[in-house]
């Protein structure tokens, strides 16, 4: 029996691209953080260091499947600049807040049709988010859901930075099982990524649907590939009635 649905966040519910203006705000926050330690860098060096930190963070996510935090990336930047901040440093906290605020000042759009889909499906199933976080925190992603009046649809939100592991690791899916209070076999995960969302969910004992509303990702091991939110809603409302 299908009792709960979990959703990926980026390119499943929200546009996942890196908006240049948002990146610029975050780079400015990093520059201010370095300046607080007397390490004012020329713009070209700051840009290069910021981009290098993004490459490292991508490796943490894709190769190490690590649920890194905003602080982790900021502290890597500081260490690369030969600065060793103390634990609980107020400058790092302020920079982390600025990174989060950039997401809310220049918010990505919820994908067209996603909100209506969630409103329909929450009548039939418990819903949860199971998402890998990038530079911004899970708190910021929750605040974006609240801004769009969508947080109320979810029983829980589970983020890699809080769990310490990223998809397809089993720990993040296990956290969703605990938060929803149902067995893994009663949960279906919906996401856009074959490796992290489909294979990760199946390995954790979930069912899986791949959602190809942003791009066609080719063959899938998922039980269904939805190419629109209408397709997804129809498939799952039929499952609810079965």
Secondary structure as UniProt FT lines:
FT   STRAND          4..7
FT   TURN            11..13
FT   HELIX           20..36
FT   TURN            37..38
FT   HELIX           43..62
FT   HELIX           70..80
FT   TURN            81..82
FT   TURN            87..88
FT   HELIX           90..105
FT   TURN            112..113
FT   HELIX           114..121
FT   TURN            122..124
FT   STRAND          126..131
FT   HELIX           138..147
FT   TURN            148..149
FT   HELIX           151..153
FT   STRAND          156..159
FT   HELIX           160..163
FT   TURN            167..168
FT   HELIX           170..180
FT   HELIX           184..186
FT   STRAND          187..191
FT   HELIX           194..199
FT   HELIX           200..203
FT   TURN            204..205
FT   STRAND          207..211
FT   STRAND          224..226
FT   HELIX           229..241
//
